[in-house]
Amino acid sequence: MPDESVDFYPSRAHVLTLILTALALVVMCAVGARLGFDVAQTSGSPAALVVVSTSAIGVLVFTGLGLLVVRRLLLPTWPVLTLDGDGLTDWLPNLGVEQVLWSEVTGVRKARLVFRQVLAVDVTDPRAVVTRQRTFVRRIAASANIALVGTPVVLKPAGIAGRPEEITAALSEFVAGRAPHAEPVA
């Protein structure tokens, strides 16, 4: 049972993939805005104006998200997962469930979520974990995880720097030492 906290940082490959996705979405929205603008100029179509407006908003939103991800790549100063004496803290921006106490953990298991291998942390009261999330987006993500995997706490090793075995081993050490009646990672 470790006495010190263990921090895991974001995977650079995962962050780079997010940057490229944001860039592709910005380009798609910009092309849509340009084409919609050309059609609106020649035909005056209300549908073309909707396309221009929606695409322009998309450019702004995806540029902002891309800049946030670029910041994350350039300044990887905060962890995406922390394991300590109290519990685990999932710091994944806008999607992580924040802190889960070891007393709430009933087990950890491997699962599949949309064609990806994940670690599902089972908790005694999933709805309580969902309701204490600070933002609406976090509550929606936790609820979706319950529907898809059966628990609101889903750790995605692909987005964490380090091998899945390292994450599993660290979780197993903490769970075995602190969570009452918890089963080891399968």
N, C-alpha and C positions, 0 to 999 in steps of 0.2 A: 504494500500500500504506500504509494509515493506521498511524501510530505510537501513537496513543492508543486507549483502549478506547471502544467505543460501547455505550451502555446503552439498552434499550427498556423502557418501563414498561407496566403493564397498562392495557388499555382500560377506561375507566369504564363504557361501555355494556355490555361483557361482564361486568364485576363486578356491575353492577346487575341484569343478567339472572340471574346466579347467586343473588343475594339474593332476587329474586322467586320463583325456582324453589324455593329452600330454604323460603321462607315458605309457598308453596303445599303443599309436602310436609308441613310441620308441621301446617297446617290439616287436610289429608286424614287424617293419622295421628290428630289429636285427635278428629276426627269419628268415625273408626273406633273409637277407644277408647271414646268416649261411647256409641255405638250398641252396641258389644260389651258394655259394662258394663250397659246397660239390659237386654239380652237375658240376660246372665248372672244378673242379679238376679231376673228373672221365671221363667227356665226352669232355671237351674243347669247349663246346657250346658257341657261341657268345651271344645267348639269356641269358644264365646263367650269363655271365659277365655283361650284361646290368642290370639284376636283382640285382646283387651284388652291382654295382655302384649306382643304384637308391636307393636301401635300405640303403646303407651306408650314402648317402646324407640325406635321410630321418631321420636316427638316429641323425645326427648332427643338422639338422634343428629343429626337435621336442624336442631334448634335450635343445637347446638354448631357444626355446619358453617356455618350461617347467620351465627353470631357471628364465626367466623373470616373469612368473606367480608366482613362489615361492617368488621372491623378492616382488611382489605386495602383497602377503599374509602376509609376515613377516613385511613389512614396509608400512602399509596403511596410508601414510602421505599426499597424495594428493587426492582431491575429484574426482569423476567421473562426477559430475554435480554441477555447480555453478550457482545460480540465484542471480543477483545483479541489481543495478539501471540501468545499460546499457542494459543488456540482459541476455541470458543464454549461458553458456559455457559447451559444452559436451566434457569432457576430456577422454572419452573412448579411450584407446590406439589404435591407427591406424584406428579406425572406426568412432569415434565421429566427428561431423562437426565443432568442435571448437566453436567460438563465433557467435551468432545470436542476432542482436539488437532487442529490443522490437518494434522498428518502422517497422521492417520487418515482424513481426508476425501478421498473420490474424486470427489465432484461434488455439485451441488445442482440439484434439479429441482422443477418444479411438479407436484403430484399432487392427487388427490381422495381424501378420507377421509370417509366417511359424509356425502355431499352437500356437503362443504366443501372449498374450495380451501386447500391446505396447501403448505408447502415441505418437501420430503423431502431430508435431507442424507445422501447415501450415504457409507458408511464401509467401510474395508477388511475389518474383522472384526466384523460385527453382534453375534455371540454374546459377544465380549469386552466390548462396550459394555453388554450386558444383565447379564452376571455381575458387573460392578463397581458396579452400582447399590446404594446403601446400604439401601434398604428393599424389602420384598416387593412393595409396591404399585407402586413404580417399575419393578421387574423385570417384573411382569405387564404394565404399560402398554407397556414397551419391546418385550416379546415380541409383544404384540398389534399394535403398529405394524409389526413385521417381517412378520407374517402378512397385514396389510391393505395395506401400502404397500411393503414390501420393505426397510425400514430402521428401526432403532429410534429414529432422530432425526427427529422430525416437528415442525416449527414451525407453529403455527396463527396466522396473521396477524390473524385476527378477534379474538383475545384480547390483542393487543398494540396499544398506542396508537401510531398512526402508520399511514400508508398502506402497503399491501403493496409498492408500488414502492420506498418508502424502505428497507424491510427487505431487499428483494431487492438493491437497489443497494449497501447496506452489506455484505451477505453476499458479493456479487460482488467487491467491492474486497478483502476479506480473503481470500477463497478464491483469487482470481487471484494474489495476492501471496505467499501462504504455503503453500498446500496443493500438494504435489507431484503433478503429472499430473491436477489437478482440472479439470473442465470448468466453464465459467461457467454461471450460472443460465439455464435455457432458458425 
